[in-house]
Amino acid sequence: MCGRFITTGTWEEYRKYLSILPPEVDGRNGPQPNYNVAPTSELDIVVRREDEIAIEPFTWGLIPHWAKDSKTRAMINARGETITDKPFFRSAFEHGRCLVPATGYFEWKTMGKEKQPYLIHLPGNAPVFEPFAFAGVMSRNKKLDAATFAIVTLAAGPSVSGLHARMPVVLKNDVLEAWMDPNTDKAGALELLQHNRGADFVYHPVTRAVGNVNNKGPELIDAVDAA
């Protein structure tokens, strides 16, 4: 799964990986560095609005377009193996595929009686690791005035399976356009989930302070000795 992640760097740096982004984003401010993005956070993600790629604010925790009240539980992750079968995600997967820019994510591993957090990222120098994008699905609920998203996950690959059984899908650059293309059908979009950069991930232990959502400073990504 993916329950916390980080966003660092500038839009110009993201565009080096997210080739689908238009050149004009190079002059855009942000994204604001956040070393502990948690569920219910609002952040800019990459969506398609009509025929254009756009960057818009969405809240992490998907609420389906058909939900009638706030009692519907928001979901932060969508399992790629069942995403087309679940009514909760079906429409978002077919009509609301999006990209969630990030530079790393956190996972916890039980060690004795404690849980040790790790930062998982692509190669690079802290704090600006190589930028990437999670495969995401988004929904706009007009009744609740909510624009929300979830991150798609699959079974973990060998690079991170020692930490957790699941991992977010990080799409390769050459399939980003197809993922965002509304003409890509359901079967085609499912196949794209296999174009995952998961094998490139590395990780290191970080402070347990990341477990508190109120902590958001750059010290959260510093390497520490594992307990």
N, C-alpha and C positions, 0 to 999 in steps of 0.2 A: 504494500500500500504506500501511499504518500500522505503524510499528515503534517509535515512542516517543510518549507524550502526557503531558499534565499534568492534575492534579486540584487545584483550589483552591476556596476558598469553603466554605460550610456547606450542610447538607442543606436548611435553610430557603431558601437562595438557589437551590438546584437545583430545589426544588419550584415556584418561579416559572415555570420552563420545563417541568419534568416534572410536568404536572398530574395524571398518573396516580398519583403518589405520595400516600399517605394523609397527612392533616394531622399525625398524631402524629410524623412524622419530623422536624418542626420542632424538637423538643426533643432529637433524637438528636445525640450528639457526632460530630464529623467531617463529611465524611471528612478524614483527615489530609492536609494539603497535600503534594503530591509533584510536583516540577517536572521529573521525569525518570522516568516510569513505563516500565519496560522489560519485555520478555518474561520470563516466570517470576515476575513480581511478583504478589503476592496483594492484591486490593482488593475493596471492596464493590461489587456490581453489583445491578441490579434484575431480579428473577426473579418468576415466578408459582409459588406453591406452593399446589396445589389451587385454591381459589377466591379466594385473596388475593394481593395484590402484596406482595413481601417484599424486603428488602435483606440479601444474604448474601455472605460472602467466597468468591471464586473466584480461580483462578490463570489468568493470561493465557498461553494456549497450549493449544488444544483437543486433548484425547485422546478418541477415540470411546468410547462406552459398551461396545463390543464388544472393545476392545483387551485382550489377555491378559497383556501384560508391558510393562515400561518401554522396550522397544526401539522401540515405535511412536513415530515422530517427532511431536511436538506442532506444531500449525499455529496461527500467530497471526492470520492473515487468511483469509477465505473469499471467493472471487470470486463476486459476485452473479449473474453471467451463467451460471455452471455449478454453482451450489450445490445444485440439485435433482438433478443428474446424478451427482455425486460421492458414492460410498458413504461416504466419510470424513465428509461433512457432512450427508448426506440426513436422517438421523433427528433431528439437532440442529436443522435448519431447520424440520422439521415439528412437533417436540414440545418444543424447547428455545429458542425465541426469547427474547432478553433485551435489556436496555438497559445500556449502559456509560457512566456519567456522566463527563464531562470538561469542560475549559475551553479546550483547545487541543491541537494535535499538531505534531510536528516532521517536516520533510522536508528532504532534502539535494539541492543542485543542484551539478553539477560546473562549476567555474569555473577554467579553465586546468588546472593540475595538482592543484588543491585542491577539496575539497567544502565548500560553504558551507551550514550549517544555517539553516533558517528556522522560525519559529514561526507556525503557521497558526491563526487563531482568529476567532470572531465579534466584531463591534464591541463595544467596552467599554473600561474603564480597567484597566490592569494594577495589581495581579496578578489581580484578579477580573474576568475577561472574562465575557461573557454565557454562562451554563452551557448545555450541550447534552447529547445522548446519542447515542453511536454505536449503530447497529443491530448487535446481536450474536447469537451462537448459543452455547448452553452444553450441556455434557454432564456427567453424573454417572457415573463408573465405579466401581462398588462393589468390584470385584475389586482395583483399584489404590488404592482409597480416594482418588479424585481428583475434584475438582469444578473444571472448567476451561471456558474460553470463548475464542472467536475473534471478531474484528471483521469485519463484512461490507464489502467494497469494490466499487466500480464504476469505470468509466473516468472520469478527471478531467474536471470541467467547466471552462469558460473561466477561472474565478476563480483556479484553481491549476494549470492544465495547463502553465504555463510552468515549474513546479517539478518535476512528476512526472506520469506518464501515468495513475496510479491515485489514488483518494482514498477515504477511509472514508465510509460512508453515515451522514449525520446526519439523523435523521428529524424531520419537522415535528411540532409539538405535537399537531396534530389527528389524527394517525394512530398515536400511541403506544398507545392502548388497543387498536386493531385489531391492531397488531403483536404485542401480548402476549396477545391473545385466542386460546385454543386452538381455538376454532371457526372461526378464519380459515383457509381451506384454502390449499394450496400455491400455487395460481394467484393468490389474493388477496394472500398475503404477498409474492410476487414483485412484484406491482403496487405494493405499498406502498414498495418500495425506490426508486421513482421520485419519491416525495415527500421530496426531499432538499434540505437547506438549503445545499448546496454553493455556490450562487451568492452567498451572503451572506458568504463567507469573505474575510478580509484577511490579510496576512502581513508580517513584517519579519525581517531577518537577525538572528541571535543568535550568541553565542560558540560556538566549536568545542568548548569544554569539555563541551557536552551530549553529545558522542560517547562520553564515559566514563560508564558506568552508575553509577559510584561518586559522581559529582557530582549532587547533588539540590537545591541551594540556589536561592533566588528569583532570583539573578543570571543564571540560565540563560535567563530570558525577557526580559531587558533588550535593547533594540535596540542594535545595533552597526553600524559601517560595513562594508558588504560588501567582501570582498577583491577 
